[in-house]
Amino acid sequence: MAGGWAKDGAVQDQIDASVEDALARAKSNMPTGESAEFCELCDEPIPEARRVAIPGVQLCIQCQSEEEKKTVRHSSINRRASKDSQLR
């Protein structure tokens, strides 16, 4: 139940929209094209199952994990604000 000027289900609509935006962002960052047989960083073979599961993959699991640790990600969603301020 929403209060004030917000319609019923407004909070859930906002949550759904946030999830859809995050999925779209994640999909746009996925590699595409032909997968490499050997890791670009360490030259270790990339397992066939990984190459099939992630089209365009260029790094082995270990190197990919290390690269992801280097990237600091901050969410643009204010999860601490009150529901009322998010619905305005």
C-alpha positions as CSV (number, residue, x, y, z in Angstrom):
1,M,0.0,0.0,0.0
2,A,1.5,3.3,-1.1
3,G,0.7,6.5,0.8
4,G,0.3,10.2,-0.3
5,W,0.1,10.8,-4.0
6,A,1.8,7.5,-5.0
7,K,-0.3,4.8,-6.6
8,D,-0.5,1.3,-5.1
9,G,2.5,-0.8,-6.0
10,A,4.7,2.2,-6.7
11,V,7.5,0.9,-4.5
12,Q,7.5,-2.5,-6.3
13,D,7.4,-0.7,-9.7
14,Q,10.5,1.2,-8.7
15,I,12.3,-2.0,-7.5
16,D,11.4,-3.7,-10.7
17,A,12.7,-0.8,-12.8
18,S,16.0,-0.8,-10.8
19,V,16.4,-4.5,-11.4
20,E,15.7,-4.2,-15.1
21,D,18.2,-1.3,-15.4
22,A,20.9,-3.4,-13.6
23,L,20.3,-6.3,-15.9
24,A,20.5,-4.2,-19.0
25,R,23.8,-2.6,-17.7
26,A,25.2,-6.1,-17.0
27,K,24.2,-7.5,-20.4
28,S,25.8,-4.5,-22.2
29,N,29.1,-5.2,-20.4
30,M,29.2,-8.9,-21.5
31,P,31.8,-9.8,-24.1
32,T,30.6,-10.8,-27.6
33,G,32.2,-12.3,-30.7
34,E,34.6,-15.2,-30.9
35,S,36.1,-16.6,-27.6
36,A,39.8,-16.8,-27.2
37,E,41.4,-20.3,-26.7
38,F,44.1,-18.8,-24.5
39,C,43.9,-16.2,-21.8
40,E,45.0,-12.7,-23.0
41,L,46.8,-12.1,-19.7
42,C,48.4,-15.4,-18.7
43,D,48.3,-17.4,-21.9
44,E,46.7,-20.4,-20.0
45,P,44.1,-22.3,-22.0
46,I,40.5,-21.3,-21.5
47,P,38.3,-24.3,-20.9
48,E,35.9,-25.1,-23.8
49,A,32.9,-25.0,-21.4
50,R,33.8,-21.4,-20.4
51,R,34.2,-20.4,-24.1
52,V,30.8,-21.9,-24.9
53,A,29.0,-20.5,-21.9
54,I,30.4,-16.9,-22.4
55,P,30.7,-16.0,-26.1
56,G,33.6,-13.6,-26.6
57,V,35.4,-14.5,-23.4
58,Q,39.1,-13.4,-23.5
59,L,40.3,-14.2,-19.9
60,C,40.5,-17.4,-17.8
61,I,38.5,-17.5,-14.6
62,Q,41.5,-16.6,-12.4
63,C,42.5,-13.5,-14.5
64,Q,38.8,-12.4,-14.8
65,S,38.5,-12.6,-11.0
66,E,41.6,-10.5,-10.6
67,E,40.4,-7.9,-13.1
68,E,37.0,-7.6,-11.4
69,K,38.7,-7.0,-8.0
70,K,40.5,-4.0,-9.5
71,T,37.2,-2.4,-10.7
72,V,35.5,-0.5,-7.9
73,R,31.8,-0.4,-8.5
74,H,29.4,2.0,-6.7
75,S,25.7,1.7,-7.0
76,S,23.8,4.8,-8.1
77,I,20.8,3.6,-6.1
78,N,20.2,5.3,-2.7
79,R,19.1,2.3,-0.7
80,R,19.1,4.2,2.6
81,A,16.6,6.9,1.8
82,S,13.1,6.7,3.0
83,K,10.4,5.2,0.7
84,D,8.6,8.6,0.7
85,S,11.6,10.4,-0.7
86,Q,12.0,7.8,-3.4
87,L,8.5,8.1,-4.6
88,R,8.5,11.9,-5.1
